Amino acid sequence: MNKNTLFFLAFSFLFLTTTTVFAQKTKRKNLEAKRVSLKKEIRKIKMYLDNTKKKERSISNQVKDLSQKISTRSELISTISDEIHIISGEIEKNAQEIAILHDNLNLLKKDYTALIIKSHKSKSESNRLLFLLSSDSFYQGFQRFQYMKQYTQYRKNQGDSIQIKAMKLQVMNDSLAVMKITKHNLIDEKKHEQGIIESEKDKQEVLVKKYRKKKRRYISQIRRKQAEERKLTKKIENIIKGAIEKSGTKSKSFALSPKAQALAKKFTSNKGKLPWPVKNGLVTVRFGRQPDPMKSGVKIESSGVRIATNEGAVARAVFDGKVLAIQKNPQSGILSVLVQHGNYITVYANLESVSISKGDTVKTKETLGTIHTDRITGKTVLKFQIWKDVSKQDPTNWVYKL
């Protein structure tokens, strides 16, 4: 293979693969970041769901917790598989590039060897001097001198080029070795996670068999909890409707002062960037209708999100606003706080105590109250909602990486 053909192949290879390689590396970095994030979420599950202080743990709670673990771990395994696939592609492309570089280096060495042999034959100073003195004219002598100078520089450049390509080849070989180690580690990690998930699925199957014996009781619990959810949501909706009427409008939207309009606009501009209503936590129930992990065909309706956190944790305002209402459940004594941000309302439910009063102005991340810890399950869960006038919003769209 001659030098021109080799150069053409190398150029074509680099041209065709540069864009693809860049896109693959970007995707790999994103997958790596996702893998790290999922592993953090698994640690949160262990922290907030596994390690709760509990006297009794119902089958339904155990199955729900396992379902969340399995779902998160399955996503982690899928992410690892994608990452392995991309690394395999990078290894193959690196190997191809190394092969081309290796051929190029061998050709350069061959040319350089021939150059050195040729140079050695006319190396003596007497030969060089004779070559100059045998010139027919001063001009020819000058040209011969320039040729000798350029020839010497060409030799130097060839030598430098060989060194650079040899170094590049070494770097690429080292990079390939690192990639292979990374791939091997990811394969081991995937096997480890698959082993854990199989164990979790076995546990879940055992629990589901137990559940079938207490099916009626569980369905009754679902209906009761859903009724409590609807009751809480209805109370919140009525409070908001009452506040809308007091604002001086007969519509379903708040009549806002210029100051309140500005606050609402600022709240809207922070969509997707609001802080979490807890310092640390894990979302256990998301917004909207979703399948129940215990009963296929049964849907759970959620007006907001539920966030598990550590015992003694506090709820924090996600934005500047004014405390619209503090609601208390007459049976359990559990509290809910509603904070108004123009025509937006944020709700912080399942509080043990509050540190603010109705009408207070609150700032972003200001403590509103302590979240209730269930003395039976040992879980500390905040129920968080966002409303726009009388319309429920998905908090995931508003809070940063919820």
N, C-alpha and C positions, 0 to 999 in steps of 0.2 A: 504493500500500500504506500503510494507516494505521499509527499508532504501536502500537496494541494488538496488531494482527496481527503486526507485526514483532517485538514483544517475545515473543509466544507462540511464533513460529517459532524465535527465538534461544534461548529457554529450552528448548524441546523438543529442539533440536539439541544443546545443551550436555549436557542430561540423558541423552540416548541415547548420546552419544559419549564422555563423560568416562571411564567405566569401560573402554571398549574402547581408547581412546587410552592410558590408563595401562598396560593390559596389553600393548599393542603396544610402548610405550616400554621396558617392562621386558624384553620379549622381545628388542628391538633391542639393549639393553645387554648381555644375555647372549650374543647372537650376536657382538657386537663383541669381548667378552672371549674368546669361543671362537676368533674369527679371529686375535686377537693370540697366543693360546696355540698355535694350529696353525702360525703363522709362526715362533714360537720353536722348535717341534719340527722344522720344516724346516731351520732354522739348525743345530739339534743334529745332524740327519742329515748335513749338509754337514761339520760339525766332526768327528763321530765315525766316519763311514763313508767320506766322500769324501777327507778329508785325511790318511788313515793312511799311514805310511811303509811301502811294500810293494815287494818285489822281484818278486812274482808274485801275480796275482789271478785266481782261478778263475772260469769262466763262471758257475758256480752262485752264487758270492758276489756277482758283479756283478748277476745277475738278481734275487737276493733284496734287494739294496740298492735297486735300481731299483723293485722292487715296493713297498717301504716308502715310497719317495719318491712314487710315483704314487698310492698309497692315501692318504697324508697330504695330498698336493696336491689330490686329488679331493674330499676332505672339506672342504678350504679353499675350493675353488671352489663347492661346495654351500652352505657357510656364507655366502659372499659373495652368492650368488644369493638366499638367504633374506633377507639384510640389505637388498639392493636392493629386494626385493618389499615389505618392511615400510616402507622409506623412501618408496617410491612411494605407498603407502597414506597415510602421514603427510602427504606433499605434497598429495595430493588432499583430505584432510580440512582441512588448513590453508587451502587455496584456497577451500573451501566456507565456512569460518569467516570468512575475510577478506572474502568477498563479502557475507555477512550483516552483518558489522561495518561494511563500507563503506556499505551501504544505510542502516543505523542512523545512521551519522555524517551522511550526506546529509540524512536526515529531521530530525535534531537541528539541523543548520545552517539548514534551511528554517524550522523553528519559531523558531529564534533570530533569524533575519532579520526575520520577521514581528513578533516581540516588540520588536526594536530600532526598527522603523518605527513601531509603535504607541506606543512609549515616547517617540520623537522628537516626535510630534505633541503630546504633553502634557509636554514636557521643561522648559519655562520655569518658573522659580521662582514667577512670578506666577500661572501656571495652577495649580500645586500649592497655593499659598497660598489662591487663590480657592476651590479644591476643598475645602479645610479650613474656610475661613470661611463657606462657604455651607451648612454643616451646620445642621440644625434644632435640634440639642441638643449638649451637651458629649459625651454618650455616643456620638452619631453621629459627631462629630468625632474622638473617640478611635478608633472603629472604622475610620474612613477613614485615620487616621494609621497604624494597624496594617496596614491593607491595602497602603498605600504602602510600608511597611517590608518586608512579606512579598514584594511585587512586585519590589522592588529585590534582595532576597536570591534570589528565584527566577531573576532575570536572571543574577545572579552564578553560581548553581549550574549554570544551563544553559551558561554560558561555560566553567566548570570541567569540566563533563561532556564538552564538545566537545574540550577540550584532552587530557583523559585518554584518550578514545576514539581521538583522532588519534595519540597516543603509542603506544597499544596496537596500532593498525593498522600503525604504522611498525615496531614490534618484530616483529610477525608477518610483515611483508613481508621484514624482514632475516632472520628465522628461515627463511623459505621459500627465500630466496636461498642460505643456508648449506646447507640440505638438498639443494638442486639441485646445488650444488658437490660435496657429499659423495657423492651418487648418481653423478655423472659420474666422480669419482675411483675409486669402487668398480667401475664398469663398466670403466674403464681397467685396474684391477688384475686384474679377472676375465679380461680379454682377454690380459693379460701372462701370467697363470698358465696359461691354456689353451694359449698358445703353447709354454710350457715343457713342459707335460705331453704335448703332441703329440710334441715332440722326444724326451722320455724314452720314450714308447711306441715310437717308431721305433727307438731304441737297443735297447730290450728285444726287439723283434721280430728284429732282427739277431742278438742274442745267443742267442735261443731257436733260431734256425735253426742256429747253430753248435753249440748243445747237442745237437740231434737227431743230429748226427754222432758225438757222444760219449755217447749215451744210456746205454749199458750201464755205462760207467765211473761216470757220475753216480749211477745207481740203486745201484751198489755202494757209493758214498760215503755215500748216504743210509742204507743198511742198517748200514754200519759205525758211523756217528755215532749212530744209534738204539740200536745194541747197546751203545755206550759210555755212552749216557744211561741205559739200563736197568741196566747194571752199576753205575754210580755210585749210582743210586737204590736198588738192592738192597743195596749196602754200607751206605748211610745207614740204610735200614730195619732191617738187622741190628744196627747199632750201637744204634739206639733200642730194639729188642726186648731186646737184652742189658741195657740200662740199666733197662728196665721190670722185668726179672727180678730185677736187683740191688736194686730198690726194695722187694722183698718181696711181690710179687703174681704170681699165675699168670694173670692176665687180660691183656688187650691195652691196659690203661691203667696209668699210673704210680700207685703208692701214695705220696701226698703228705703231707708234714708240714704242720702249721698254717702255717708260714712259707712253704713252697712253694705251698700253696693260695692264700695271700694274694697271692703274686707272680703266679700264674696268673690270678687274678681281676683284678689290675691290668692284666695283659697284655691280657685280654679286653676290659676297659673302654676300652682304647686302640685298639680295632679301627677301622681307617679313618684313624687319626691317627698311625701309626708313621712315623718319618722314613725317607728313602731309605737303602739300605745303601751308597750312594756319594754324594759331595757333588754331583756333576753327572753326568748320564747320560741315555741314551735306551734305552727298552725295544725290543729287536729281535725277541724271541720271547716270546710270552705263554704262560700256563698252559693245559694241556689239549691235546686233539686239534685240529689245525688243518691246512688244506690246504697242500701244498708249492707254492711259486710256480713251480717248474720242471716239475712233473709233475702234471697233473690226475688226480684219483682217488687220489693218494698222500697219506696223512695223516702228519703229524709229531706225535709224542707228547712233551709237555714236562711235567716234574714240578714246574717252577717258572717263573721268568722269567729271561731273559738281558738284561743291561743293558750296553750299550756305553758306554765312558767314555774319558777321555784317558789316554795312556801315563803310567805312574808313579802312577796313582790308587790309593787305598787303600779297602779294605772296612771299613765301620763297623757296629758292633752297633746294631740297631734298637731294642733295649730292654735294661734291666738284666737280668743273668743270670749263669750260670756256664758256663765252657767245658767241655762234655761230652766232646768228643773232637777230635783233630786227625788227619785221614786223609791219607795220602800215596800217590799213584799210583806203584807200583814202577817202571813203565816210563818215565813222563815226569817224575816228581818233582813233579808238580802237587799242590797241597795243598787240603784242604777243612777248614773249621772248623765245628763244631756247637756252638751255644750254647743252653743249657736255661733256660727261663723257666717253672718249675713243670712242667706237663705239655705245654708248647709247646716246640718246637725250631725254631730258625732256622739255616739252612745257608748258608754262604758258600763257594762252590766256584770253582775255577780261580784259585787264589792262587799267586803266585811264591814268597812268603815270608810268615812269620807273626811277630807281635810279642807273642804271648801263649803261655801254656802250658796244658795240660790241668789243670782244677781252678781256674783263675784266675776271680776275680769281675770282671765287666766292667760298665761303665756305658753308658747310651744314648749313641750316637755315638762311642764309644771305638774307636780304630783296632785292627783285628784282624790286618791284613796287607796286603801289596802285591799288586795284581791282575796276573795274568800277561798279557803282551803277545805275541801270536803273531808270530814273526819272519818268517813268510812273508806273511801277510795284513796285518800291522801293526795288527791290531785288539786292543783291550783290552776283554775281556768278562767280567763277573761273572755267575756262575750262582747265583741266589738262590732258596731254597726255604723254605717254612714248613710244619711238621707239627704236628698235634695228636695226641699219642700216636703211633699208627702210620698215621694218616690224613693224606694230603697236602692242603694248603690252597691256595687261589688267593691269591697275595700281593697281587693287585690289590685284594682286599677288605680288606686289612689296612694296606697302606702308603698314605700320603696322596698322592692324585693320581698313583698309579703308572701 
